[in-house]
Amino acid sequence: MCTDLPPQNCSLVDGLTAFRRNISLALKDQEECAICYSIIAQDKTLPDKKCGTCNHFFHRVCLYKWFQNSGRNTCPLCRNAIDYLGSDTKRRRPEHE
């Protein structure tokens, strides 16, 4: 790695290695989507829907497609009902402050 050299003397491989290391550290504890097995979806989102029963995470888009294709509002893994609107893992803000 060329950490002690000016940036113009670093190779493309060094830059890509550093980029990969930074991305790996940023996504270290992030769960992958149990449907598409990716951490980042095509719409650049992280899995933010969680099944309350089996605790698996899903991308919003993947879960919506599952509901549309299966005709059910159930978890693709444990088959228990999922409240699509209430299964966000992010903290919700109060409606009126």
Stockholm file with secondary structure:
# STOCKHOLM 1.0

chainA/1-97         MCTDLPPQNCSLVDGLTAFRRNISLALKDQEECAICYSIIAQDKTLPDKKCGTCNHFFHRVCLYKWFQNSGRNTCPLCRNAIDYLGSDTKRRRPEHE
#=GR chainA/1-97 SS CCTTSCGGGSCHHHHHHHHHHHHHHHTTTCCCCTTTCCSSCTTSCCCCEECTTTCCEECHHHHHHHHHHHSSCBCTTTCCBCCGGGCBCSCCCCSCC
#=GC SS_cons        CCTTSCGGGSCHHHHHHHHHHHHHHHTTTCCCCTTTCCSSCTTSCCCCEECTTTCCEECHHHHHHHHHHHSSCBCTTTCCBCCGGGCBCSCCCCSCC
//
